Amino acid sequence: MEPADADAYFGKVLRHSPSGTRLGRSQALSTSFMFLELRHKVEIHRMTGRVVECPIDEMNRPRGAKDAQLRIPPSEPEVGALFTGWGGELATCRKFAPTARNYTASKLMSQVGLRVSEACGLDLDDIKWDLGRFGKLHVRHGKGARGSGPRERMVPLINGADRTLRWFIEDVWGQFDDDRTRPGAPLFPSERKNTDGSARRVGDDALRNGLDNAVEAHLPGWTDRLTPHVLRHFCASQLYGNGLDLLAIQEVLGHSWIATTMRYIHVQQTRVEDAWVAGMERAAKRLEGLAR
C-alpha cells in the first residue's frame, strides 16, 4: 500500500462518508503502519526488498478532530409537548398502527436511550417481563466499541418504558400480525409481509421518517434537528437530572467507556449557576462565623 492507494481510498471509496469515519480509518491505517515500522521494518525489507512507509501523509490525511458532535437535546417540556401532540394525533391519523409504532419506538428512545438500529432489531421475545422490578429489554444488537461486533445488554424498563411497551403490545401489535408466539416475531413490525403472511421487521428509515414528521407537526422549532440520536442524549440528560449516577446511565445506554456517557449529559442551564450560588452562600456563612 502506497500513498497513491490511500489517495484513491479516501478520494473515491470514502469520498461521501462522514468525517468521523474518514478520520477513524486514517488513524487505524497510521497505527497499523507505525506498528510495522517499529517492529518489523527490517524483517519486511529483508524478505521483500520493500521499505515500510505509511501511505497516510500530509497530502491525503483527513483534516479535523474526531470528537463527537455536540448534540444538545430539547428541554423536558419540549419533548413532553412533542409526545403529547403525537399521542393526540393517534386518534385521528389515517394509519393508526404505523403511527403508533413510530410513536412507541421514539418514546422508548427518549425513555431508555435505545438506538434506532437497536429498536429495529428487537423481537417480542426480547421483552423479559419477569426480570427486575419493571421488566427488561434484551438488546441483542447493541453497537460494539471500535468494530468489536454486536454488544448485548439488558435495559431495565424504567422511566415509564414498561407502560409504553404494554400499551403497544396489547393495543397495537395485533394490527400488524396475529401470531405472538412465532419465533423471531419483531417487536416493531412493518406493514409489509413475508411470503408466509407474517409481518416483516420495520426498517430504520420508517422510524426516522415518522419522528421527522411528528417533529415538524408538533415541535416545529426542532425540525431537521431532533433525531433518534438526539433523543438518546435527551434520555441520558433526563436520567442524570432525576438522580441516576453515571455508572447506571452507562449501563442503560450500553457505552463501553464512561467518558462517552459523560458527553451525553447536558445539565440544565442553571445547574452550574445554582451550585456556584450555593457554594458562595456556604462560604459567606463560614466567614460570618469566623467574624463572630
Order of alpha helices (4+ residues) and beta strands (2+ residues): alpha-alpha-alpha-alpha-alpha-beta-beta-beta-alpha-beta-beta-alpha-alpha-alpha-alpha-alpha
